[in-house]
Amino acid sequence: EASPEWLGRGGPRAMQIGLVNWTGGYLTGECYGDGVSVLGNSLGKKQVREVEAAAWAGSPFPLWDA
């Protein structure tokens, strides 16, 4: 299983993550290690933590409440 150490390190393990974007639609991405961090950089630090936590949990999650 992937571990938090893989995040942001360009690790070889792919993680499927489900994102709820600001339009309320679903956006699915497959990220490798630092791909999660690259995605997170456009979202802001709070969302980066949510991206990493959800990617680690392997489940879809809401980025925005509205």
N, C-alpha and C positions, 0 to 999 in steps of 0.2 A: 504494500500500500504506500501511496505517496505520503510524505510527511511535510510539516510546515517548512522544513529546511529547503525543500525543493522550490518553494515559491521565491520568485525573484532571482533564481540562479540559473535559468536556462536548462533546467533538468529535462531528461528525455521523456518523462511521463506526461502523457496528455491528460488534460482534465476537461470534462464536459461541464460547461456552466450555462445556466439559463438566466438571462437578464430581462428585467421588466424595464423597458425604456420609457422616456418621458411622454410618449404617445400612448402608453398603456399596452403596446404590442410586445410580443416576445422576440428576443434576439438571442440566438444560440451561438456560442463560440467555442472553438477548441483551442486551448491555450497550452503552450509548452513553457513551463517554468516562468521565465521573465516575461512571457506573453501576458500573464496576468498583471504584472507590474506595468507593462506598456499600456494595456487597456486602462488600468487604474489611473495612470498619469493624466488622462483626459477627464477623469471624474472628480478629482479632488481627494484629499487625504482621508476624509471620513469614509467615502465610498471605496477607496482603495482597501481599507480594512475590511469592509463588507464583502468586496470581491474576493479577497483572499480567504476570508472565513467561509464564504459560501462555496468557493472552489474546493476548499479543504473538506467541507461537509459533503460536497458532491450533490447539492440540491439547488433548485431554483430559488431566487430570492428577490425581493423588491428593492430597487435602488431609490425610487422616489415614491412617496406616499400618494401624491396627486396623479 
